Amino acid sequence: MIETGHAPSCGCEGKPHVHDGESFGCPCCAPILQDMGLLSFPAFDRAARNDDWARLGPAPEAHAGTTIMANANVVTADGNFSIAEALAFRNGKIVAVGTLDEVKASAGDEAEIVDCAGRTILPGFIEPHMHFFPIAILGRFADVGAMQCEDAEDVIARIGELAGQAKPGEWIVARQFDPSLQPGADRINARALDRLAPDNPVFIFNASLHIGYCNSAALKIAGITAATPNPAGAAYGREPDGTPNGVLQGQATMFAVLGHNLAAMAVTDVPAACKRVCEKANRVGITTFCDQASGGFQGPGEIEAFRKFAVSGHMTARLRYSLIQAGASRWDELGFAFGDGDQMARAAGWKIVSDGSNQGRTGLQREPYLGRDDFGIAYVEKEALKEIVIKRALQGWPVVVHANGDRAIDHALDAFEAAYAAGAPRERRFRIEHCSILHDEQIERIAKLGISPSFLIGHVHYWGKAFRDEIFGPAKTNLLGRAASCGKKGIRWTMHSDEPVSEMDPLRLIDNAVNRSLWKEPGGVLNPAERVSVEDAIVALTRDAAWQCHSDHEIGTLEPGKFADFVVLDKDPRAVPPETIRSIRVLETWVSGKRVYSA
């Protein structure tokens, strides 16, 4: 296991966090994940030692022989953004792309021909930043987040529906309530939940995973009363008379309640959990994803689970992963190296989390947050960050630095510059994750240094209004997610969901980058000068995402010799009104010539 003392997924080098009633941090630095990891250890140990994976049944099989996808609109996403009408694949790899006659000539007379009826085929989408096991855990719980519930009243109503379906005494657990997007957080308390579920314990995760909400039944099971003292570094929300009101601020209070529902706290079936994550990805056309904090939940047990999953034949999305800095001593002890793994699961980076989240006001800024006197938090101080980046870069690791605030981005660029000065190779494709607030001179530095940013583009759509009105003000908010400006400087950029921060959905990401519309503000657009073309957005999630993940030799474009990873859509994103991109349907997803999803 990774050393304890702080949430291992955070990489904060032991620095404590303070989350007040207004601030909502990022889930990647939520200590509750560490406890979930500890409780899940028996299941991971069993999966590593025994053949649990055989319970998944027969693995999906590829088409025998050669298959031609004909009468299609094949968007290759190659260097010329070529369009073809057919492609052929054999033994999991593409053998020909072009006109139907050209493809038939290469594929041979025995090839099976599939009529695509004019539908659009794109390279399989690549999600370059998500969190595999947090998705596996949280995905089991009811989603009451902003995409499902307008406000706190809707959340309460949804809990009522769940209570109506629950057995007496059964726990009701929900997730993703986000006060920065859903008004009325003060209405989520024990009294409101008691009215709907008096006999069922209820627990709701705040989207940050730093705060929870529960009802009186849950408090009673946990033995928490007015006489219960606040644990160190955490607090029970209370009524004026001291009675707990069901708001749980901090790791210790959350665990004091949820620890009485161990079924919700632990992964008990690792193979099934892994399969659920792949199925979720396949439904939205993802054929490769990158876990950007591997080891933060279960340490080396995660890597072994990835290996076993790949060997089982049931991994229906390729996995690239970055080891989390917080487990550095363990990774060194076990001899992990860049490139470990195979075509299905492979080490692709070394991840450092240098600051928090801007919406949580923990991203490290040059100037204070709007109406406040704080600048955010450096989870890793500037000089320490340089030392880590230099060390890992010289070992050959592609270093991936989470940096949201503009000062955090300054520190990341300084660290990469120092690594080059120390002799690190420039071709390692160093990345800045989220890279949220970018000034012009920072874009110039990124271009000069050859750094590649990946934008959490949902910041623009979902949080743009809050950034503008409450967190930064209009001028600084216009610096958010500057993909177009990076593209003009020749910088290769991608975008990501960071699920569980926002849900994996490549077509939604394309919509956010192309339209930059503001959620809940009809007609609102955040800095339209930063809109990108549909073609550039597609490249960001295919060719350039493959390049970022050191996999462009095998995936990312539809070209002969690469794996037959592709997605079939009912419409061409380039040919529909931009505001309708999100309504395009994923019809089929294929990985290595295997159809892994069909609508």
C-alpha positions in Angstrom: 0.0 0.0 0.0 1.0 3.6 -0.5 2.2 5.5 2.6 -0.7 6.9 4.6 -0.9 10.3 6.3 -2.5 12.2 3.4 -4.8 11.2 0.6 -2.4 9.4 -1.8 -4.3 10.4 -4.9 -3.4 14.0 -4.2 0.3 14.2 -4.4 0.4 17.0 -1.9 3.6 16.0 -0.2 1.8 15.9 3.2 0.5 19.5 3.0 -2.8 19.8 4.9 -5.9 21.1 3.3 -8.5 23.4 4.7 -11.9 23.4 3.1 -14.4 25.8 4.7 -18.1 25.9 4.2 -17.7 27.8 0.9 -14.8 26.0 -0.7 -15.2 22.7 -2.5 -12.0 21.0 -3.4 -11.3 18.6 -6.2 -12.2 14.9 -5.7 -8.6 13.9 -6.7 -7.4 15.2 -3.3 -10.2 13.8 -1.2 -8.8 11.7 1.7 -12.0 9.6 1.8 -10.6 7.8 -1.3 -7.7 6.5 0.9 -10.1 4.9 3.3 -12.0 3.4 0.5 -8.7 2.0 -0.8 -7.8 0.5 2.6 -11.2 -1.2 2.9 -10.9 -2.5 -0.7 -7.5 -4.1 -0.1 -8.9 -7.7 0.5 -10.7 -7.6 -2.9 -7.6 -6.4 -4.7 -5.4 -8.9 -3.0 -7.9 -11.7 -4.0 -8.0 -10.4 -7.6 -4.2 -10.4 -7.7 -3.8 -13.9 -6.2 -6.8 -15.8 -7.6 -8.4 -16.2 -10.9 -11.4 -14.0 -10.1 -11.2 -12.7 -13.7 -12.5 -16.0 -15.1 -15.9 -15.1 -13.6 -16.3 -12.5 -16.3 -16.9 -15.3 -18.8 -15.7 -15.6 -22.4 -14.0 -12.5 -23.8 -15.4 -10.9 -26.9 -14.1 -12.2 -30.2 -12.8 -10.3 -33.2 -14.3 -10.9 -36.6 -12.7 -13.8 -38.3 -10.9 -13.0 -41.6 -11.1 -9.5 -43.2 -13.9 -7.0 -42.8 -14.7 -4.0 -44.9 -16.7 -1.1 -43.5 -18.2 0.2 -46.8 -20.5 3.0 -47.8 -19.2 5.1 -44.9 -18.0 8.6 -44.3 -14.6 7.7 -42.9 -13.0 10.6 -41.1 -9.4 9.4 -40.7 -8.1 12.3 -38.6 -4.7 11.8 -40.3 -2.3 14.7 -40.9 -4.3 15.8 -43.9 -7.7 15.1 -42.3 -8.4 12.8 -45.2 -12.0 11.5 -45.8 -12.5 8.0 -47.2 -15.5 5.9 -48.1 -14.3 2.5 -46.8 -11.8 0.9 -44.5 -10.8 -2.8 -44.0 -9.3 -4.5 -41.0 -7.9 -8.0 -40.3 -6.5 -9.5 -37.1 -7.4 -6.4 -35.2 -5.5 -3.9 -37.4 -6.4 -1.7 -40.3 -5.2 -3.0 -43.7 -6.7 -0.4 -46.1 -8.5 3.0 -46.1 -9.8 4.8 -49.3 -12.3 4.3 -52.0 -14.3 1.1 -51.9 -12.5 -0.2 -55.0 -9.1 0.6 -53.4 -10.0 -1.1 -50.2 -11.4 -4.2 -51.9 -8.2 -4.5 -53.9 -6.2 -4.5 -50.7 -8.6 -6.6 -48.6 -9.1 -9.5 -51.1 -12.1 -11.2 -52.5 -12.9 -13.1 -49.3 -13.5 -10.0 -47.2 -16.8 -9.6 -45.5 -18.5 -6.3 -46.4 -20.6 -4.3 -43.9 -22.8 -1.7 -45.4 -22.6 1.4 -43.1 -25.5 3.2 -44.9 -23.6 6.4 -45.1 -22.8 6.7 -41.4 -19.7 8.5 -40.1 -16.7 6.5 -38.8 -14.1 8.3 -36.7 -11.0 7.0 -34.9 -12.0 5.8 -31.5 -12.2 8.7 -29.0 -9.3 9.0 -26.5 -10.0 10.3 -23.0 -6.6 11.6 -21.8 -7.5 12.3 -18.2 -9.9 10.3 -16.0 -9.7 8.4 -12.7 -10.4 4.7 -13.1 -11.2 3.4 -9.7 -13.0 6.4 -8.3 -15.3 6.0 -11.3 -15.7 2.3 -10.4 -16.7 3.2 -6.8 -18.8 6.3 -7.3 -20.6 5.0 -10.4 -22.5 2.6 -8.2 -24.3 5.4 -6.4 -27.3 7.5 -7.6 -26.1 10.6 -9.5 -27.8 13.8 -8.0 -25.3 16.1 -9.7 -26.0 19.2 -11.7 -26.6 17.3 -14.9 -29.4 15.4 -13.3 -30.8 17.8 -10.7 -31.4 21.5 -11.2 -30.9 22.5 -7.6 -31.1 21.3 -4.0 -34.8 20.9 -4.1 -34.4 18.5 -7.1 -31.8 16.6 -5.1 -34.1 16.2 -2.2 -36.9 15.0 -4.5 -34.6 12.4 -6.0 -33.7 11.1 -2.6 -37.4 10.8 -2.0 -37.8 8.7 -5.1 -34.9 6.4 -4.0 -36.4 6.1 -0.5 -39.7 4.9 -2.1 -37.7 2.1 -3.9 -35.6 1.1 -0.9 -36.2 -1.7 1.5 -36.7 -0.8 5.2 -33.3 0.0 6.8 -31.5 -0.1 3.5 -28.8 2.6 3.0 -29.4 5.2 0.3 -26.2 6.6 -1.1 -26.0 9.4 -3.7 -23.2 11.4 -5.2 -22.1 14.5 -7.1 -24.1 17.3 -5.4 -22.2 20.4 -6.4 -23.1 23.6 -4.5 -21.1 25.7 -7.1 -23.6 24.6 -9.7 -26.8 23.7 -7.8 -28.3 26.4 -5.6 -29.6 25.8 -2.1 -26.9 23.8 -0.4 -28.2 25.0 3.0 -31.4 23.0 2.3 -29.5 19.7 2.2 -29.6 18.7 5.8 -30.9 16.0 8.2 -34.3 17.6 8.6 -35.0 17.7 4.9 -33.8 14.2 4.4 -35.7 12.9 7.4 -39.0 13.9 5.9 -38.3 11.7 2.9 -36.5 8.8 4.4 -37.2 8.5 8.2 -36.4 4.8 8.3 -33.5 4.6 5.8 -30.0 6.0 6.5 -29.1 8.5 3.8 -25.6 9.7 2.7 -24.9 12.1 -0.1 -21.4 12.8 -1.4 -20.6 16.4 -2.2 -18.9 16.4 -5.7 -15.7 17.4 -4.1 -15.7 14.3 -1.8 -14.6 16.6 1.0 -18.1 17.1 2.4 -21.1 14.8 3.0 -24.7 15.1 4.0 -26.7 12.6 6.0 -30.0 12.2 7.8 -30.8 11.4 11.4 -31.1 7.7 10.8 -27.5 7.6 9.6 -26.3 9.8 12.5 -28.1 7.5 15.0 -26.4 4.4 13.5 -23.0 6.2 13.9 -23.8 7.2 17.4 -23.3 10.9 16.7 -25.2 13.3 19.1 -24.9 16.8 20.4 -22.4 15.6 22.9 -20.1 14.2 20.1 -17.0 16.4 19.8 -15.6 17.5 16.4 -12.7 15.4 15.3 -9.4 17.1 14.5 -9.5 18.9 11.2 -13.2 18.2 10.6 -16.5 19.4 11.9 -20.1 18.3 12.3 -22.6 20.9 11.1 -24.9 21.8 14.0 -28.2 23.4 14.9 -28.1 26.3 17.4 -28.6 23.8 20.3 -25.6 21.7 19.2 -27.6 18.9 17.6 -25.8 17.6 14.5 -27.6 18.9 11.3 -26.3 16.2 9.0 -23.6 18.3 7.2 -20.3 16.5 7.5 -17.3 18.7 6.8 -14.0 16.7 6.4 -12.7 13.2 6.2 -13.2 12.2 9.8 -16.8 13.1 10.1 -17.7 11.5 6.7 -16.0 8.3 7.7 -17.6 8.3 11.1 -21.0 7.9 9.3 -20.2 6.1 6.1 -17.9 3.7 7.9 -21.1 2.0 9.2 -21.9 1.1 5.6 -18.8 -0.7 4.5 -20.6 -2.1 1.3 -20.6 1.5 0.0 -17.0 2.2 1.1 -15.2 -0.7 -0.6 -14.8 -2.4 -4.0 -15.7 -6.0 -3.3 -15.5 -7.4 -6.9 -12.5 -5.9 -8.8 -13.1 -7.6 -12.1 -16.8 -6.5 -12.3 -15.8 -2.9 -11.3 -13.2 -2.8 -14.0 -15.6 -4.1 -16.6 -18.2 -1.4 -15.6 -15.7 1.4 -16.2 -14.9 0.1 -19.7 -18.6 -0.4 -20.6 -19.3 3.2 -19.5 -16.5 4.4 -21.7 -17.5 2.3 -24.7 -21.1 3.7 -24.6 -19.7 7.2 -25.4 -17.3 6.0 -28.1 -14.1 5.9 -26.0 -11.6 3.2 -27.1 -8.6 4.5 -25.0 -8.5 6.3 -21.7 -5.7 7.5 -19.4 -5.9 7.1 -15.7 -4.2 10.2 -14.3 -3.5 9.2 -10.7 -2.8 5.5 -10.7 -1.9 4.1 -7.3 -3.8 6.8 -5.5 -6.6 4.5 -4.5 -5.0 1.1 -4.0 -1.2 1.5 -4.7 0.5 -1.2 -6.7 -2.7 -3.3 -6.5 -4.2 -1.1 -9.1 -1.4 -1.8 -11.6 -1.8 -5.5 -11.0 -5.5 -5.2 -11.5 -4.9 -3.4 -14.8 -2.5 -6.2 -15.9 -4.9 -9.0 -15.0 -7.8 -7.2 -16.7 -5.8 -6.8 -19.9 -4.8 -10.5 -19.8 -8.4 -11.5 -19.3 -9.4 -10.2 -22.7 -12.3 -8.2 -21.2 -10.6 -4.8 -21.3 -12.6 -3.2 -24.0 -10.8 0.2 -23.8 -7.1 0.6 -23.9 -5.7 2.0 -20.7 -2.7 4.3 -20.4 -1.8 5.4 -16.9 0.3 7.9 -14.9 1.7 6.9 -11.6 0.9 9.3 -8.8 3.8 11.1 -7.1 2.5 10.4 -3.6 3.5 6.8 -4.1 7.0 7.6 -5.3 9.0 5.5 -2.8 6.9 2.4 -3.5 7.2 2.9 -7.3 10.9 3.2 -7.0 11.2 0.2 -4.7 9.2 -2.0 -7.2 11.1 -0.7 -10.2 8.3 0.8 -12.3 9.3 2.4 -15.5 7.8 4.4 -18.4 6.5 2.0 -21.0 5.8 -0.9 -18.7 2.9 -3.0 -20.0 1.5 -3.8 -23.4 -0.9 -2.5 -26.1 -3.9 -2.7 -23.7 -2.4 -1.4 -20.4 0.7 0.7 -20.3 2.6 3.2 -18.0 2.6 6.5 -19.9 3.4 9.2 -17.3 4.4 10.4 -13.8 1.7 12.6 -12.2 2.2 15.5 -9.8 -0.7 17.5 -8.4 0.7 21.0 -7.7 -2.4 22.9 -6.6 -6.1 22.5 -6.1 -9.2 23.5 -8.1 -10.2 27.0 -9.1 -13.9 26.4 -8.4 -12.8 25.2 -4.9 -10.6 28.4 -4.6 -7.6 26.2 -3.9 -6.0 26.7 -7.4 -2.8 28.7 -6.9 -3.2 32.2 -8.3 -1.1 35.3 -9.0 -3.8 37.5 -7.5 -6.4 36.8 -4.8 -9.8 35.3 -5.6 -12.6 37.8 -6.2 -13.7 39.4 -3.0 -11.2 37.4 -0.9 -7.6 37.8 0.3 -6.4 34.3 -0.4 -4.4 33.1 -3.4 -5.1 29.3 -3.2 -2.8 26.5 -2.2 0.5 25.2 -3.5 0.2 21.5 -2.8 3.9 21.2 -3.8 6.1 24.2 -3.2 7.9 25.7 -6.2 11.4 24.4 -5.4 10.2 21.0 -4.4 8.2 20.8 -7.7 11.4 21.5 -9.6 13.3 18.8 -7.8 10.6 16.2 -8.5 10.2 17.1 -12.2 14.0 17.1 -12.8 14.4 13.7 -11.1 11.6 12.0 -12.9 12.3 13.6 -16.3 15.9 12.5 -16.1 14.7 9.0 -15.4 12.8 9.1 -18.7 9.3 9.7 -17.4 6.9 11.9 -19.3 6.0 14.2 -16.4 2.3 15.3 -16.0 1.7 18.3 -13.8 -1.8 19.2 -12.5 -1.8 23.0 -12.5 -5.1 25.0 -12.4 -4.2 28.5 -11.2 -2.0 30.9 -13.2 0.8 30.9 -10.6 0.7 27.1 -10.4 1.2 27.1 -14.2 4.1 29.5 -13.8 5.7 27.0 -11.3 5.1 24.1 -13.7 6.8 25.9 -16.6 9.7 26.9 -14.4 10.1 23.2 -13.4 10.0 22.0 -17.0 12.5 24.7 -17.9 14.8 23.5 -15.1 14.5 19.9 -16.3 15.6 20.8 -19.8 18.5 22.7 -18.3 19.4 19.6 -16.4 19.5 17.5 -19.6 16.0 16.1 -19.8 15.0 15.0 -23.3 12.5 17.4 -25.0 10.7 14.6 -26.8 9.0 13.3 -23.6 5.8 15.3 -24.3 5.6 16.9 -20.9 2.0 17.9 -20.0 0.1 20.4 -17.9 -3.3 19.1 -16.8 -6.3 21.4 -16.7 -4.0 24.4 -17.5 -7.0 26.5 -16.7 -6.0 30.1 -16.6 -3.5 31.1 -19.4 -1.9 34.5 -20.0 -0.4 35.3 -23.4 3.1 35.2 -22.1 2.5 31.7 -20.6 1.2 30.5 -24.0 4.5 31.8 -25.5 6.5 29.9 -22.9 4.4 26.7 -23.5 5.1 26.9 -27.2 8.8 27.6 -26.7 9.2 24.7 -24.2 7.2 22.3 -26.3 4.8 21.6 -23.5 1.3 20.1 -24.2 -1.7 21.2 -22.2 -4.9 19.2 -21.7 -7.9 21.4 -20.8 -10.7 20.4 -18.5 -13.0 22.0 -21.1 -16.1 21.5 -18.9 -14.8 24.4 -16.8 -15.9 26.7 -19.6 -19.4 25.3 -20.0 -20.4 24.3 -16.5 -18.4 26.6 -14.3 -17.7 29.6 -16.6 -20.6 31.6 -15.2 -19.5 31.0 -11.6 -15.9 31.8 -12.5 -17.0 35.1 -14.1 -19.5 36.2 -11.4 -18.1 34.8 -8.2 -14.6 33.5 -8.4 -12.4 35.5 -10.8 -14.4 38.3 -12.5 -14.8 38.7 -16.3 -11.3 39.6 -17.3 -9.5 36.7 -15.8 -12.3 34.2 -16.7 -11.7 35.1 -20.3 -8.3 33.4 -19.9 -10.0 30.0 -19.2 -9.5 27.1 -21.6 -7.5 28.9 -24.3 -7.4 26.1 -26.8 -7.7 28.3 -29.9 -4.8 30.5 -28.8 -2.6 27.5 -28.1 -3.5 26.0 -31.5 -2.5 29.3 -33.3 1.0 28.9 -31.7 1.4 25.4 -33.0 0.9 23.9 -29.5 -0.6 20.4 -29.5 -3.5 20.4 -27.0 -6.2 18.0 -25.8 -9.2 18.1 -23.6 -10.6 15.8 -21.0 -13.4 15.1 -18.5 -11.4 14.4 -15.4 -14.3 12.1 -14.4 -15.6 12.1 -11.7 -15.3 15.9 -12.0 -17.4 15.8 -15.2 -18.6 12.8 -17.0 -16.7 11.1 -19.8 -18.4 12.1 -23.1 -16.2 13.1 -26.0 -19.1 14.6 -28.1 -19.9 16.9 -25.1 -16.2 17.9 -24.9 -16.3 18.7 -28.7 -19.5 20.8 -28.1 -17.9 22.7 -25.2 -14.7 23.5 -27.2 -16.6 24.5 -30.4 -19.4 26.5 -28.8 -18.0 27.6 -25.4 -21.6 28.2 -24.3 -22.4 28.9 -20.7 -24.6 26.4 -18.8 -27.8 28.0 -17.4 -27.2 31.2 -19.3 -29.2 31.1 -22.5 -27.1 32.7 -25.3 -24.1 33.1 -23.0 -20.7 32.5 -24.5 -17.3 32.6 -22.7 -14.7 34.4 -24.9 -15.9 33.4 -28.4 -12.4 34.1 -29.7 -11.3 30.9 -28.1 -13.8 28.7 -30.0 -12.1 26.0 -32.1 -13.2 24.3 -35.3 -14.9 20.9 -35.1 -12.0 19.4 -37.0 -9.5 20.7 -34.4 -11.7 19.4 -31.6 -11.8 15.9 -33.2 -8.0 15.9 -33.6 -7.7 16.8 -29.9 -9.6 13.7 -28.9 -7.9 11.4 -31.5 -4.6 12.1 -33.1 -3.2 14.5 -30.5 -4.6 12.6 -27.5 -2.8 9.5 -28.8 0.4 11.5 -29.2 0.1 12.9 -25.6 -0.4 9.3 -24.3 2.7 8.1 -26.3 0.4 5.8 -28.4 0.3 7.6 -31.8 2.2 4.8 -33.4 -0.8 2.5 -32.8 -4.0 4.5 -32.4 -5.4 8.0 -32.9 -6.0 7.9 -36.7 -7.5 5.5 -39.2 -4.5 4.4 -41.2 -3.1 1.1 -42.3 -1.0 -0.7 -39.6 -2.9 0.9 -36.7 -5.4 -0.9 -34.5 -8.9 -1.1 -35.8 -10.2 1.2 -33.0 -13.1 3.3 -34.3 -16.5 4.7 -33.5 -19.6 4.8 -35.7 -21.8 7.9 -35.3 -25.3 8.6 -36.7 -24.1 12.1 -38.0 -20.9 13.8 -38.9 -20.0 16.4 -36.3 -18.7 18.6 -39.1 -21.9 18.6 -41.0 -24.5 19.5 -38.3 -25.2 22.9 -36.7 -22.6 23.3 -33.9 -25.2 23.7 -31.2 -26.5 20.1 -32.0 -23.2 18.3 -31.7 -24.2 16.9 -28.3 -27.3 15.2 -29.7 -25.2 13.0 -32.1 -25.5 9.3 -31.2 -22.8 6.8 -30.8 -24.1 3.7 -32.7 -21.1 1.4 -32.4 -17.7 1.2 -30.7 -14.9 -1.1 -32.0 -11.6 -2.0 -30.4 -9.0 -4.1 -32.3 -11.7 -5.2 -34.7 -14.1 -6.2 -32.0 -17.5 -4.5 -31.6 -17.6 -3.7 -27.9 -20.7 -1.6 -27.9 -23.8 -1.4 -30.1 -26.8 0.9 -29.6 
